[in-house]
Amino acid sequence: MNTHTSLRHAVFVFLVAMLALSSAALRAQTAPSPSPSDAGAPNPSPTPSVTPVGSATPAPTEETITLSPFDVTGAVMGRYEAVDATSGGRVRLPLMDAPQSTSVITHQVIEDVGATRILDAAKYSAGISESTIPNAQDRTNLRGFQQDGATIDGFNFFSYSNVDPVVIDRLEIIKGPDAILSPGIAAGTVNVISKKPSFSGNNGSVDFQVGSYDADRAEFDYNRVIANGKVAIRVVGAAEHAHDQAAGNFNDSQIIMPMVSFRLGANTQITAQFQAYNYYGASYGGLPIDFSVGTNTPAFTIAGLPSDTDYYTPEIARHSEGEHHRLFIESSPIENFSARLALNYIHWTGDSVAQNMGNIVNPTTGVQTLENGAGGYVQQNPANGNWVWTGAYPVNGSLFNTQSPGVAYPSGSVSYQTRQYLNLQNDYVYTWKFGNNKSTTLAGFMVDYNSNPSWAFPINKPNLPIWGFTQVPYQVSPVVNADSYSISWDDQFYASEQLSLLSDHLLLTGGLGRSEYKNYSHNIYAGTAAQNIVSANLPSATIEVKLIPQLALFADQSQQAQPNGSAPAGYANPVTTGKQREVGLRAQLLDKRVYITVTDYKITQNNYSIPNQANNVIPPPNPLLPPLFTDRIATGLEVEVTAAITDQLSLIGNYSYIHDRTPLGQVFRGDAPDTADVLVNYAFAKKGELKGLSLGVGIDYMSKRPGDNPSPGGYLNGYNGPIGQPTFYLPKRTLTQVMMNYRFTENWKFQFSIDNLFNVTYLAASTGRNSVFPGTPFNPRTTVTYSF
């Protein structure tokens, strides 16, 4: 057992012991609940309502409305601590009773940090960190696994753009496979809960933001209750024209989402949403690292090259537009029984011009290079294409010498694609009590359809000098080099049962999902077709023991399965399956003001797909080499805390350790072993000279992490050649953000924040040696909000 693993288990045992010992004192306590009239006190018994946008005008009510068990209450304990979630099992449950590790990032966190992408707020949940592309596709790492695309209200989709924060009400994060929400994903799901019309009253807001980087946007939120409280309408929208430190890296976007909710009696509600957006942004690919960087030296971009250098013209860009249609029907026709129907249709089109820098030429030998971190490097001879192994590194870990490269080889393609998604979810839940016990039974099914025709043309650019370069427009080849059409069809039937026994001291949850996946692809360019069909039974089980109502120990196990459709035509697409087990504790302390979770987990997955780094040469192999498939084992420890320490002082923070390896001991690109985040906010009293003022600080830490995937080969199960390792590592970094909010009148609020307060020079992410993203420097931002 290595030192990290021993430390992980020691920390876990220590925390369990300390919280268990404290239970004796808590068991004897009968602390009085705070009065709802106490200023700033947490709400001890949240009511079924949706948090209003701003100061509300109460809507007329003629009957008591029953909140659907498929909706969260929207209540929080303090500033950052949520009460419940629905994503893990589709049914609303207190976080203390969730069937597996579940975190909630409240809207207040999103607002306080001024999030411009999901990760800005989600990183305050344990196990979530920066991945390999910081400027597109909402790419994140979750428990070490790279996540692409987004999930909104349980519907998965892909887009070049990140989800605009104006549509986000909160984030519900499920850790590990979820046989109901996302049965094909091993690491878990960040589920965006979208804003919905509010029946709380008439309100709205308009925001304007300016800043040095990733800013310059306006947004609005407008809510009205009409028809004597039977209908609520809401419209949110935003427009952004932003850029970051790279000279040509820009982001232009517009989005609008109108929605309406109808109440049909006290027990039925229908909500319809239409979301339309247009996005145009640079396909900025970062900078090459210095040629001297090896596995034993801290990575840095080419020495002397300004971090805002942009080898990409504004025409190297992504464009996408989409329309999302969502419909939710929820009803409780009889006591204890509820039903939900959710429909989703997405039409998305995108075109992208991608430029690859290729492998930089060694100025001494004149050959393209690719390093291997196990003690040697790989060199490709451009004359015959052979790969040649060389001797060990110099002592300082340099690949060749300290001389910087002189030439890079741009190449790429312009691609077009259209995606259509059709999704249906139908759920039924029945609850009943017998004595001091309770049963919650869920059954349902879902169907997902996705079609994606796409085609691409190669682009040509002359060789690009690293120093003193001049941008030259690309030329598009008239010959198609990719033309394909793919269809996927998934269907799933599932059922789960949760029993609350012994006056809620014992919770038993069991579920079974029957999933079928059908992927069909037709490579028109190559004249080949393939299909991949998977059927799987995915059981899950959880046991939770509450020593006292405020302290619970839990253990759960869940599984996932899906076809792996990443291999080019002519190569096998193996099925990937995974399993997770968790053990941990949950504690609500100090009259529920503090919520703590500690989780120890293990994820095993087979046939995980890895991009083949050997394709990153100029010219690329024809046909491209297949991806590499490997098994992987990830074990980790997560500690997460949310707290309303006082009525004014709030905190959310986490620490994560992960050990993620192939059977050959290889690590994965962008996978940081240690991460930690904390956000602290102090709101001054509601009376006096500082009324309406709050101050906050956020700290984000990531340890050293691999900058690229091992090459060549080496990932293949049963591989007998040299074991590849990453060729370089991104250095650890700690970033600090400070923020100030001041509501100086009932209608006006001013927010000022500084990202990267100490102007730390760091590397945010990378996909390879030639594509490393410098981090954003000192970045002040100002937002003015008018509420009405």
N, C-alpha and C positions, 0 to 999 in steps of 0.2 A: 504494500500500500504506500503510495507516495505521500509526500509531506502535505500537499494541498488536500488530498482526500482525507487524511487523518485529521487535519484542521477542520475540514468541513463537518465531519461527524462529531468532533469534539464540540464545536460551536452549537450544533444542533442539540446534542445531549444536554449541554449546559443551559440553553434557553428553555428546553422542555422542563428541566429540573427546577429552574428558578421560577417559572410560571406556575408549575405544579405546587411548589412550596407556598407561593403567594395565595393559592386558592383557599387555604385554611382561613386566612384573614378575610378574604372576600366572602367566604361562605357565611361568616358571622355578621357581615355587614348588611344592613338594610337601609342603605342611604336613601333619603327622600328624593323623589324625582323633582327636577327643576320645574318651577311654575312656568306655564306657557307665556305668562306676562313678563317674565324676567328678560330684560333687554339683552339681546345677543345670545341668550342661552339656546342650546340645541333643542330641537323639537322632540319631546319624549314620545309622542304618539302621532306620527305623520298622518296627515289626512290625504285621501285619494284626490289629488289635484296635480296639475302641471304647473311648474314654476313659471310665473309670468315673465314677460320680457322686461318690463320696467315697472313704474308705478302704475297700478291697475285701477280701473274703474269697475267696481263689482258688477257682475252681470246678474240679471234677474234669474232666480231659481224657483221652480214650482214643485220640485220633487227631489228626493234623495237619489243621487246618482251612484250606482255601483261600479267601482273601478274593475275593469277586466283583469283576470289573473294573468293575462299576457302582457300587461303594461306595468312599468315601474311606477312607484308613487311620485318620484321626482324629489322626495325629501332627502335632506342631508343632516348629519349630526355635525354641527360646526360648519366650517368653511369648505373642507375638502373630503369629508368622510360621508360616503353614500350609505344608504340603508339597505337597498335591495338591488337585484339584477334579474334579468330574464334570459340572457343569452345562453347560459350553460345548459338549461333544460327546457327553454321556451316558456316556462311558467315562472311567475314572479316568486322569488324566494329571498329571505334575508341572506346577506352574505355569509353569516355564520352557518347557514344550512346548505350552501351551494354544493352540488355533487362533486366538484373538483375545484382546483385553485381558480378563483375568479377575482379580478380587480376592477374597480370602477374609477375612472378619471372624470371628475365632475366638471360641469361647465365653468365653475369658478376657477379651476386650475387652468383650463384652456384660455380663459379671459385674462387671468393674472400674468401668465407668461407671454401673452400676445402671440399665440401659436400661429405659424404660417403653414404648417404641415402637421400631420397626425403625430409624428415622432416627437415634435417639440413638447407635447403634453404627455404622450404615452410613455416616454422614458422614465417618468416618475412611478411607473409600475415595474416591479422587479422582473428581470429577465428580458427587457426590451432595450435595444441599443441600435446605434448607427450601423448600417450595413455597407454596401459597396457603391451605391449611387445616391448621392444626397439631393439630387435636383429633379427626380422624376419617379413615377410609378409607385409612390408611397412605399419604397423598399425599406424594410427594417430587418433586424435580427430578433427572433423570438426564441429564447432558450437555445441559441446557437444556430437555428435554422433560418435561412434566408426566406423572407416573405415578399412576394410581388403582388401588385394589385391591391384592391380594397374590398371591404365588406360593409355594406350599408343596410341596416335593418335585416341582417341575415342573408343578404343577397351578394354573392361574390361577383366581381367584374374586373376587367383590366382597362387601364387608360394610361396614356403617356403622362398626363398631368396628375398632380397630387389632389386629393380631395380638398375642396375649398373649406376653410373653417367656418364659413358663414352658415353652412347647412348642418353643422354638428351641434347636438345638444349635449352629448356626453359619450364616453368611450367605455365599453364593457369588454374586458380582456379575459379570454378563456385560455388557460395554460394547458397545453397538451392536446391529444386527439379528442374530439368531441363527436360521438357517433350520431348526434342529432343536428348540431349546427353546421359542422364542417367535417364530415367523415373522412375526407381525403387528405386532410392536413395533419402532419405529425406533431408540430410544435404548438399549435394553438391558433387562435383567431383574435384579431383586434376588430371588434364589431362596432361600427359607428352607429349610434342611435341618433337618427335625424331629428331635427326640430319638427314639432307638430303644432297644429292650431291649439290655442289655449282658450278654455272657457272661463278663465279667471277674470278676464276683463279686457278693456280696450287699452292698448299700449303700443309703444314702438320706440325705435331708436335709429339714429344715423351716426355713423362713425367715419372719421377721416384720419388716415395715418400717413406720416412721412418719416423717412429715415435714410441712413446712409446706404444700407443694403437690405434686400428682401423686404421692402416696405412699399410706400407710395400706393395706397389702395383706399377705396371707399366702400362702405357696405351699409345696408339698411335692413331693418326688421320691423314689420308692420303687422299688428294683430287686431282683429275686430270680432266682436260677438254680436250676432244679429238674430232676427226671428225669435225674439223672446227667449234667448239663451239656448235655442235649439241648433243653431248653426254658428260655427266659428271659422273665420277665414284668416289666413296668414300668408304673407309674401316676404321672402328674404332674397337678397341679391348682393352682388359685389362686383367690382371692377378693379383690376390691378395692373399696374405698369411698373415692374420692379426689375432690379438687376443685382448681381452680387459682385465680388471683388474682381472677377475676370472681366477684362475689358468688353467682351462681346456677349457675355452670358446674361440673357434677358428672359423675362417672363411676362407675357401679356395674356390676360384672361378676363372673361366675363361670365357670370353665372346668374341665373334667376330661378327661384323655386316657389311658385304659388301652390297653395294647398287649401283644402276645405275639409271640415269635419261636420257630420250630421249626427244628432242624437235622436234616435227613434225610440221614444220611451226612456225608461230609466235604465235599461239593461242592454241596449244595442247602440253601437256607434260605427259609423263608416267614415273612413278618412281616405282622401285621394290626394296624391302629390304628382306634380310634374316638374322635373328638373332638367333644365337645358343649359349647356355651357359651351363655350368656345375657348380654345387654348392654343397659343402660339408661343413657343419657347425655344431657346437655343439648345442644341444637342452638344453642349460643352462636354468635352471628355477629359478635362484635366491636363496635367503636365507629365512629362517623363521624369523619373527620379534620376539622380546623378549616377553616372556610369560606375562610380567607385563603390556604390552601396552593395553590400552583401548581406548575408544572414546575421552577421555578428556586429554590424554597424547600424546606428540609427538612420532611418531613411530620411532623405531630404531631396527636394527637387533640384534640378541641375544648378550647381553652384553659380551664383551671380545672376541667375535668371529671375527677373521680377515675378512675384507670385501672381500678378494680374495679367501676365502674358497669355494671349489667346491665339492658339494655332488654328482656330476655327473661325470661318467667316460667318456673318449673320445668316447667310443662306444655309449653313449647316444647322438645321432646326427641325423641330417636331411641330406638327399641327394636328389637332384633333378636335372633334366636336361630337356631342352626344345628347341624346334625349332619354331621360329615365321616366318611366311611368310606374307608379306604385299605388296599389289599392289594398286597404286593410279593412276587413269586416269582422267585428268582434261582437259576440252576443252571449248572454246568459239567459236562455229561455226559461229554465227552471232552476230552482234552488240547488246550489252545489255543482251545477253542470254548466260548462262554458265551451264555446266553439270559436275558432279563428280561421279565417281564410285570407291569405296574403298572395297577391299577384304582382309580378314584376315583368316589365318589358323594357329592354334597352336597345337602342340603335346607335351604334358608334362607328365613326369613320376616322381614319388617321393616316397621315403620310409623314414619313421621316427620312431625313437625309443624315446618314451616319458616316462619320469619317473616323477611320482607325489610323493610328500613328504607325502601326507595324513595329517590328523589332528594330531597334536602333543599331546602326553599324558600328562595330569596334574600329576606331580610327587606326589601330595598329595592324589588324589582320584583314580588315575589309569584309568581314563576314557578319551575318546576323547571328545574334546570340540569345541563348535562353539558359538561365542558371539553374543548378540543382543544389538545394540546401543541405544535402547529406554529405558534402565534402568535395564536390566537384561541380563543374558546369557542363552544359551541353552546347555544342557549337554546330550550326548547320552550314554546310558547304553549299553556296548558291549554285555551283557548277553542276553538282550531281544530286543535291538534295539530301545527302547522307547526314545523319546525326553522329557526332563524334564525342566521346567522353574524354575529358582531360583530367589532370591531376587535382590535388587538393587545393584549397584556397591558400593565399598568403595568410600570415598570422592575423592581420587586421581584418580579414573577412572580405577583402575587395574582390570583385569579379575579375578585373584585368588590372587596371591601374587608376590613378587619380585623374587621368586626362578625360575631359568631357567629350562626348560624341559630337560629331559634326553634322550628320545627316539623318533625317527620318524619312520613312516611306509612307505617305498618306495613301489610303485606298478606302473603299467603302461602297455604299449602295444607296439608292433612293427606293424606298418601299412604300407600298400602299396596301391597306387592308380595311375590311369592313367586318364588324362584329355585331351579331344579334343575339340577345339573351332572352329567353322565355323561362320564367320560374313560377312555380305554384307550390304553396305550402298550405296544408290543411291540418289543424290540430284540434283535439278534443281533450278536455280535462274534467275529471270528476273528483271531488273531495268529500269526505265524510268523516265524522268523528264517532268514536266508540269509547266511552269512558274518558280516560285521560289520554287517549291515543288518537292519532289522525292518519288518514290515508289520502295520498294524492296520486291519482292515476292519470297518465298521459298516453295518448295514442294518436298517430297521425301518419302522414306521408308527404313526400315532396318530389317534384319532378323538375329537372333542369335541362334546358336545351341551349346549345351554343353553336353557331355556325361562323366560320371565319375564312372567307376567300382572301388570298393575299398574293402579291406579285412584287418583283423587285428588278431593278436595272443596276448594273455596276456603274460606279463613277470613277473617273480618272483624274489624278492630279499629279503634277511633276514632283520630283523629290523636293523635300522641304528642308532648307538649311536651318539648323537649330538657332544659330545666331544671325541676325540681320536678315531675317526672312521677309519675303514680300508675299502677301496673300494673292493667290491666283484662283479665279472661279473654277469650280469643278466642271468637267465635261461628262455628260451622261451617254453611256453606251446605248445604242438602239437595240441591242440584243438582250432579251430577258434572261436573267440567270436564276430566277426562282419564280415559280408559278404553282400555287397549291390551293387546295380547298379542304377544309377539315370540318367535321361535325362531331359533336359529343352529346351524348344523351345519358343522363343519370337519373335514376329513380331510387327511392328509399322508403321503406316502411319501418316504423319504429314504435316502441312502446316502453314506458318506464313506470316504475312504482317507487314512491317514497313513503316509508312508514315512520311516523314519529311515535315512539313508544315510551312508556315509563315517564309520563309527564314531560316529554321532550328531552329526556336524558339520553335516549338512544335513537339514532336515525339510521335507517337502512335504506339504501337506494340501489335499485338494479334496473338495467335497461338492456334492450337488444335492438339493434338496427340491422335490417336486411338491405344491403346496397348492391346495385348493379350499375356498372359503368360501361359505356359503349363508345369507343372512339374510332372514327373512320377518317382516313386521310388519303388524298389523291394528289400526288406530285405530278402535275401536268408537264412540267419541264423535263423531269426524268422519265415520264411515262410509267410510273409505278403507283401502286395503291396498297394500302395496308389497313388492317383493323386490329383493335385490341379490346377484348371484352373481359370484364372482371365481375365476378359475383362473390360477395363476402358477407358473412355473418359477423357483426361487430358487437360483442357484449361489453358491458361496463358495470362496475359495481363499486359501491362506496359504503363504508361504515364510519359513523361518527359517534363518539361517546362524549357527552357533556358531563364532566366531573361536577361542575356547577353551571348555572345558566351562562356565566360569563367566560367559561373556559372549556374548549372542546379539543379532543384529539381525533384525527381523521386519517383514513387510508383509502385510496381508490386505485382502480386500474381501468384503463380504456385502450381501445385499439383503433387503427385506421388502415385503409387499403385503397389503392387507386392504380389505374394503368399509368405507365410512364411513357409518355408519347414524345420524348425528346430526341430519339435517335433518327438520323437521316434515313432516307429510303434504302432498303437493302440490308439494314441492320435490325436486330431484334429490339423490341420495346419491352423489357421485362416489367413485371408487376412489382410495385413497391408496397410493402406492408410495414406497419410499425405498432409498437406497444409502449405504453407508459404506465409506470406505477409511481404513486406518491404516498408519502406519509408526512404528517405535519400537525400543527396546532393552530388554533384560532383563539384569540382572547379579546374580550371587550372589558376594559378596565376603567376605573374612575367614573362610574356612573355612565358608561358607554361613550365617554369622551375620547378614549384611546382604543384603537383597533389594531391588533398586531397579528400577523400571520408569519409562520416559519414553515417552510416546505423543503423536504428533501425528495428528489425525484430521479428517475432513471428512464431514459427514452432509448429504445432500440429500433433501428430501421434498416431494412435491407434494400438493395438496388436503388440507392440514392444516386441521382444523376449529377455529374460534374462536367462543366464545360471543358473541352479538351484544349489546353493551352497550346498544343502543337499546331492548331489552326491559326495562331496569331503570328503568322509570318507573311512576308510579301515576296512573291505572290502566294496566296493561300493554297493549300492542297486542293486538287480537283479530282474526284469529289472530296468534300470536307470529311475529315476523320470523324468517327462517331464519338458521342460523349462517352465518358468513363462512368462506370457504375460501381458503387462500393456499398458495403454495410457500414453502419456507424453506431456508436454508443455514446450517448450524452448523459452524464450524471451531474447533478448540481444541487446547490443550496440557495434558497432565496429567503430573505427577511424583508418584510414590508410593514410600514407603520403609517397610519394616518391618525391625527390627533387634534382635538380642540383643547389645547392645554389649559387655556383660560378662555373667557368670552372674547378676548381680543387676540390671543396668540394661537395660530394654527400651523400645522406641520404635516407634510407628506414626504416620505423618504423610503429608500430601499437599498439593499446590498445584494448582489448576485455573484455566485461563483459557479463556473461551468467547466467541466472537463469533457471535451468533445473530440473523439478520435475515430479513425478507421481501425479495422483489425490490424493494420500494419503500423499503427501508431501515428498516422498523419493527421495534421490539423486542417482546418477549413478556412478559406479566405474570409476575412472580416470578422472572425469569431474571437472576441475578447474574453479571456478567462475571468476577469474581474471587472465589475461595473458597480457604480454607486451614484445615487442621486438624492438630493434633498431640496425641498422648497419650504421656506419659512416665511410666514406673513404675520405682521402685527397691525391690527386695526385699532386706531385710537378710539377713545370713548365717543359715544354718540352725542355728548354735550361738551361744550367748552370751545376753546379757540381752535383745537385740532380736530374738531368734528368733521367726519367725512374723509379723513386722511388715513391711508394704510401704506406700509412699507414692506418690501419683500426682498429676499435674496434666494437665488437658486444656484446649486453647485452640481456639476455633471462631470463624473470621472470615468475614464475608460483606460484599461491597462493595454500593454503592447499586444498587437494582434497581427495575424498574417496579412500581407498585402496582395498575395496572389495564390493561385492553386498550384500544388506540386506538378512538375512536368519532368520528363515526358512519362506517360503511362503511370505505373506504380499504384494507381487507385484500383485497378482491376483485381477482383477477388481471385486469389491463387496466383497472382503475379510473382514471377521469380527473378525479375531483373532488379536493378538498383532502385531502392525505395526513394521516390521523390519527396521533397519537402519544399515549402515556399521559398522563393529566392530573396525575399526581404520582408521586414516587419514594420508596420506603422508604429511610431513611438507612442507611449502612454501620454495622456493629456488630461488636464483639469481645467474646466471652463466655469466662469462665474458670471451670473446675470443678476442685476439689481433692478428693482422696479418700484415705482411710486404711483399710487392711485389717489386722486383727490376729487371728491364730489363736492364742489364748492357751492352749488345750489341744487334744488330738487331736480332740475333738468339738465345741468351741465356737469360733465365729468372730464377730468384731464388725467391721462396716463403717460408716464415717461419711463422708459426702460433702456438699459444698456446691456447688450449681449457682448460677451467676451470682454468683461470690464478691464482686465489687466492686459489686453491686447496680446494674448498668447499666440505665438506662431506655431501652427500645428497642421497636421494632415488629417482631413476629415474622413476620407474614405479612398478606396482604390479598387479597380478591377484588374490591374496588372501593372507591370513596370512602366508602361508608357501611358498610363491613365490614372494619375493620382490627383485627387482633388484637394487643393489647399483650403484650409479652413477660413471662415469669415473672421476678419479682424474686428477691432473695437467698433461697435455698431450701435449708436444711439437711435432710438425710435420714439416718436411722439404720436399719441392718439387723442383726439378730441371727440367726445360723444355727447350728442344731444338726445335726451329721452323725452318722450311725450306720452 
